[in-house]
């Protein structure tokens, strides 16, 4: 029994001796970790939702205005720039895309809400979404739209009505339209929902627009083509008013816009920093109190021949134990809150391995810093104080 007792780390005995204080410490660290999880979750949802539309475009390369920053406010470019790329032998097809925001009126409540409108030739495979490819022939009829069933519920229960009746009549930009089928992209910080229409319907919804001005141009290449080489070759032939990149590179520009071009990215960074600082303070207070309460014991250990290095290792072990014990409940609670948030906002917020590892690493650093600061108190343990 004595041998088994000796195998129990001193750091664990110190922390678990006062169970109430130990549990309060775990709760405090879990709260700090949870704050970091929530901030990083929202930040990740922001960036992921911003990238989804690009990944649903059926293209190897995209061209757009050089001043492009975000889909929500994209500047138009001459459509002729896209057709210029057809001269490259690796290009097999090009499709202009028209993008604009519009006002969707809920058929039931008559409330209007901004929605993102995508226009493309219905005979072209502009989108990689199976639901769109399967139903895009319906868009050949003027005034017909495909509706984003993953958008906000404030647009109305469109998907259920389409499933029941086969279509839904609604108003978009004060024009009567008919939604005949659905697809799923989802809401984002830029748009709460999406609709896909034909290029002809897009022009009808925007009387001030002309087909010769597009927001983006999709370029598909022959199978096996070196995308980066083709991109560089086409870029040399295009005027400097447009830029050619892969869809993922355009998604990176969108992410950079939300991260640095708005205050949103900064706010999330501040939130993560505050959680980190709160955690440092909480752990420091716990370790400082522990050292203060057991200062005579530490002094006795020194008198018995234990070095400062050993006592410091005990304190660091306490910090690491607190980090591990505090991380576990925060991880479990974060998963629950992510599910609740997704249900309420439909933003693509979910736990992933990278985020879990990052938060755990921050927790270890947070507790190690606290332990290092608390070492100053431990160094005051003088064997002479015992006698």
N, C-alpha and C positions, 0 to 999 in steps of 0.2 A: 504493500500500500504506500509506503514511504517512497519507494522508487518511482511508482506511478505519479505521485504528487510532485516529485522533483522534475518530471518531464513536462509539467504544465508551465508554460512561459510566465515569467514574472510579470511581463507587461499585461497579459490577460488577467492574472490574479489582481493586479492593481485596479484595472478598469471594472472588472466584474464584482469587486468587493462591495461597491456601493451601486446596487442595481438601478436605483431610481436615477441617479446621476448618469449612469451609463446609457440608460434608455433615452433620457433627455438629449444626451449628446448625439446618439444615433438619429433621433428625430430631427435635430438641428441640421446635421449633415445631409440627411435625406431631403429636407426642405431646400437646402442650397442646391443640391444636385437636381432636384425636381424643377427648380427655377431655370437652371441651365438647360435641362432637357426640353422644357416648354419653349424657351427662346430659340434654341437650335432647331426644334421641330417646326416652328412657324417659319423660320428662315429657310429651312430645307423645303417646306411646302411652297414657299414663294418661288424659289428657284426652279423646283421641279415642275410646278404648274406653268411657269413661263416657258419651259423647254418643250412641253408636250406637243403643242401645235407643230413645231418644226419637225419633230420625229414622226408625225403623221402625214407629212408631205411625201409624195412619191417622186423623189428627185435625188440625183447624185450631187447636183450643184444648184445653187440659187443665185440669181443676180437681183440687186436692189439698189436703191439710192445710197450714195456714199454717206449721207447724213443719217442713215437708218440707225435707230436706237431701240425702238420697241414697236411691236405690232399694234399697240393701242394708238399710236400716233405716227404711222409710217408715211413717209413722203413718196409721192408718185415718181415714176421714171418713164421715159419714152418706151413704148412697147417695141419699137424697132431695134432697141439694144438687144432684146432677147432673140429676135430673128437673125441678127448678125452672127450669133453663135452657131447657127445651123451650118455655116461654112466649114466648121471643124469636122474632120472625118469621123471622130469618135462620138459625135452627138447624134442620137437617134430620134429624139423628140423634144419639143419645147412647149410649154404651156404658160400663158400669162395668168397671174392670180390677182384678183381685185379684193382689197380688204378695206372695210370701213365699219364704224360703229353706227348702230341704228337704234330706233326706239320700238321695242316690242310691247304690244298691249296685251295684257292678260285677258283672255276671252271671258273669264268669269268675273274678275274684279274690276276690269277696265283700267287697271293701274298700268302705267308705262314704266319700262325699265330698259336701261341700255344693254344692248347685246352686240356681239361681234359678228359681222356678216362677211362670209367668204364667197367670192364669186369665181367660177371657172367654167370652161367649156365642158358640158356634160358628156361629150363624146371622148374626152381625154381622161386618162387615169391620173388625176391630179393628187388624189389622196390615197394613202396606203390602208386606210381603215376598211376592213371587210364590209361593214354595213353600208358605207358610202359607195364602194365599188359595186355592190350588189344592187343598190337602189338608185344610182345616179342617173339612170336613163329616165326616171320619173321627172327629173329636173328639166327635161326638154320642153315640157309644157310651161309656158310663161306664167309666173306667179306662184310656182311650186317651190317649196323649201324642204330641206331635211333639218330636223330639229335635234339639238344636243340634249339628250335625256339625262346627262350627268350635270346639267346646269342647275342653278338655284331654283328652288320650288316656287319662288315668287313669279316666275313666268307662267305658272299654271300647270295643271296636271296633264300636260300635253301627251306624254308617252302613253298614259293609261287611256286617254280618249282616242288616240290613234289606234291602239290595240283593239279597242271596243268598236269604233265606227269606221276605221280605215283611213280617216283623215281628220284634220281640225282646221277650221277657218279662223283666222286671226288677222290682226292688223300689224304691219311692220312699216315704219316710216309713213304711217297714215294710208298705206296701200293695203287692199285686201289680198291676203295670200292664203295658200293652202299647204299645211304641213302634212305630208303623206307618209313619212317614215322617220326613223331616228338613228342617231349614231351617238358615240360617247367620246367627248374630249374632256369636259369638266370645267369647273370655274377656276379662276385664277385671281390674283390681285388686280389684274388689268381688266378682266371681263368676267361677268357672272355666268355667261353662257355663250353659245355659238349657234349660228345657222349657216347652212351651205346652200347656195343658189346657183343657177346658171349665170353665165356672163351677161346674157340678155336681161334676165330678171334683175341682176345687180344694177344695170343701167336704168332700168325702169324705176327701181327704188331710189336712185340717185340721179335725177334729171339733169343736174349740173355736171355730171361726169361724161367722159367720152372714152370709147374703147382703146384709143391710142395711148392712154396713160394707165400704167399698171403699178401695183405696189410691189410685186415680186414676180420673178420669172423662174419657172422650174425647168431644169435641164436634166434629161436622162441620157446616159452614156451606154455604149455597147458593153455587153458583159466582158469582164476581164480588163477593162480600161484602167489605166493608172490615173485615179481621180485627181491627185495633186499635180501631176504633170499636165493633164488636160486643163486643169484650172489655171495654171501658170501660163499656158500657151494662149488660152482664150483671153485672159486678163490683158495680155499685150496688145490685143486687137480692139479692145473696148475703150471708149472715151472715159475720161476721169470723173464723169458724173454718176457712174455706177460701179459697184464692186461685186465680184464673184467669189463666193465662199461655199463650203459644204453646209448642209442644214445644221450640223452640230456646231460649226463655227459661228453661224448666225445665232444659234441658241446661246452661245457664249457671250455674244454682244448683248443679247437681251438680259442675261444674268448680270453682266457688268453694269447695265443701266440701272437695274433695281438695287444692286449692291452699292454702287457709288454715285449714281445720278439722282437718287432720291434719298430722303431721310430714313427710309424704311430699314435699309441694311445697317445704317448707323445705330438705329434704335435697338435692333436685335443684338448688335455687338455690345452695346451698353448693358443690355439685360443680362447677357452671359457674364460680362465683367462683374456686374453687381452680385450675381449669384456666387461667383468665385470669391469675391471679397467677403461676402457674408459668411461663407464657409470657413475662410481663414480665421475670421474673428471668433466664430463659434468654437472651432477646434482649439484655438489658442486659449480661450477662456477655460475650457475643460482641462487641458493639459497644465495650464498655469495653476489652476486650483488644485489639481492632483499633486503637483510638485510641492506646492505650499503646504498642503495637508500632511505630506509625508516627508517633509524636509529632514526631520530628525532621523527617520529610517534611512534616508539616502546618506546622511552623514555617518550613520552607523556602518553602512555598507562600505563607505570609504575607509573608515577606521579599521575594518576587517581586511582591507587590502584590495577591494574592488576599485578599478580605475575609473576616471571620468569617462573614458571611451566606452566602458561597459554600461555605465549608467545612461549615457547618451543614447546608446543603442536600444536600451529599454524604452526610453521616451519615444524614439523614432518608431519602434515596434508598436507602441500604443497608438501613435498617429496612423500607422498603416492598418491596424485592426479597426480603428474607428472609420477609416476610409472604406474598407471592405463592407463593414456592417451597415454603414449609411448608404452605400451605393445600391445594395440589393433591394430594399423597399422602394427607393426612388425609381429604379428601373421598372419595377412591377407597376407602380402607380402611374408612371409616364405612359406605359402601354395602354392603360385604361383611359387616361385623359386624351391620348391620341385618338382612340376610337370614338370618344365622346365628341371631340373637336371635329373629326371627319363627318360624323353624323349631322352635326349642326351647321358646318360650313361647306362640306363637300370638297374641301381642299385636300390634295394628296399628301396627307401627313401620316407617317407611319414610322415605327422603329426600324432602324437598320444597324448592321454590325458596326459600320464605321462610326456612327454617332455614339453607340454604346461604348466602344473602345475609347473614343475621344473624351467622353464624360468621365469614364473610369480613370483615364490618365490624368485629367484635370483634378479629379478628387484626390488621387495619390499626391500630385504636386501640391495641391491645396493643404493637405494634412501634413505633408513633409515640411512645407514652409512654416506652418503653425508650430510644429515640433521644434524646428530650428530656432524660432524666436523664443519658445519656452525654455530652451537650453540655458539661456542666460540666468534664469531663476535657479536651475539645477546646479549651476556652477557655484552658487552661494552656499551649497551644503558643505559645512565645515565640520570635520570630526571633533574639533574643540568644543562645538556647541553641545555635544552630547555629555560632556564631562563637566 
